[in-house]
Amino acid sequence: MAGATPAGKGWAACGRFTIADSAAAPALFYGNWIHPIAERYPILAAYRARLLSRPSVARVVDEARPYRSFFPLGAPDRD
């Protein structure tokens, strides 16, 4: 991830939340349902957690909960 700090506390670009992070959020959210992020990628897992804790992203996730049954592979009981 360009712009991420070595400790994995940055965003995807420019050191601040940008449209790159907004674009990454759905892919990491649903991708982790299909193929959970392996323990060997703690920076990626932490980035996903930061995205999900962002108020704007958390709101989208919460508002989409009623539609999870439409996810073709079934939604896990988490997130």
Residue pairs with C-beta under 8 A, 6 or more apart in sequence:
1 10
1 12
1 43
1 44
1 47
2 12
2 13
3 10
3 11
3 12
3 13
3 14
3 15
4 10
4 11
4 12
4 43
4 47
8 42
8 43
8 46
8 47
9 46
9 50
11 17
11 18
11 20
11 21
11 50
12 18
12 20
12 21
12 24
12 47
13 20
13 21
17 54
21 51
21 54
22 56
22 57
24 47
24 51
25 51
25 52
25 54
25 57
25 60
28 37
28 44
28 47
28 48
28 51
29 48
29 51
29 52
29 61
29 79
30 71
32 48
32 79
33 71
33 73
33 75
33 76
33 79
34 73
37 44
37 45
37 48
39 45
51 57
52 58
52 61
52 79
61 79
68 75
69 75
